[in-house]
Amino acid sequence: GSLNVPLTRERSVAVDPAYVPLGLPLWVDTQRPDTPKSPYRRLMFAQDTGGAIKGAVRADLFFGFGPQAEQLAGNMKAPGRLFVLVPRPR
């Protein structure tokens, strides 16, 4: 990824670094395309960027490698909520 660390399946997110600094933890609340009636909530990390990810309300979840992960990523268009976890100033 853009942080020069290996991306982790279902824990890495690509973001627009103009809005979300790389390396920060994020709480994701959405649904996966293969289980649309079940919540998909987890702690992830902003570790990558992408040309199509522009703005504060866009993120791409990394589902891993291979045909199944590619299919999940291609079908992932669910709305959701993204919380950027920022440390408090001292």
N, C-alpha and C positions, 0 to 999 in steps of 0.2 A: 504494500500500500504506500500511500504518500508519506507515511511516517518512517518508511524503510524498515518496517517490522512485518513479519508474516501475518496475513489476515486470518482471523479465527472464525470458523463456521458458526453462524448465528450469534456472533458476539461483536463483529466489526460492522461499521456503518460508514458509508461515503456521504460527505456533507459538503456544503459550500463554505470554505474556510473564511470567507468574508463575514460570515454570520456565526459560525460555530468553530472555535479554535480546535485544531487537531489535537488529539490526545485526551480530550475531556470525556468523562463518562456521561452517558445518556440513558434515560429511562424511556423505553419504547412501549407504547400501548396501542396495539392494532390487532388485526387478524391475518393469519396466513391464508393464501388462496386455496390450500388443500383442506383447511378446516375453518371455513368462514363463520361458523356459528360459535367457535371457541375463542376466547381472548388469547392473544399472544402478547405477553408482557415479560420484559426482561431488561436487565442491565446490559448495555452494549457500550462500545467505545468508538469515538470518531477517529478512524484510522486511515481514511482514504478520501479522495476527491473524484469528481467526474465531470465531464463536459456538459452533461445534461442536468446536473444538479446545481440549480441556480436559485438563490433566495433562502430565506430563513425557514421556510416551511417545507423543504424538500430533503429527503434522505433516501439512500438506497441501502437496503439490508443485504449483507453478504451471506448467502446460503451455502457456500462451499463450492466444490468443483464437481464436475460430472453432469450427466444428462438430467438427473432429477433436480439438482440444484439450479441448473440452467432453466428448467421448466418453471420451478417455483419463482425464480427471479423475474422471468418474463411475464408471469401472470400476476405478480404482486402490484396491485394498484389500489389497495385498500386505504381508506382514510384512517387516520390515527392521530395520536398525540405523541409529541416528542418533548421530553423535559431535559434540558441541559443542566447538569449538576456542576455548579461553579463553587469553588471554595470561597468561604467568607474572607473578606480582607482582615488583616490583623489589626 
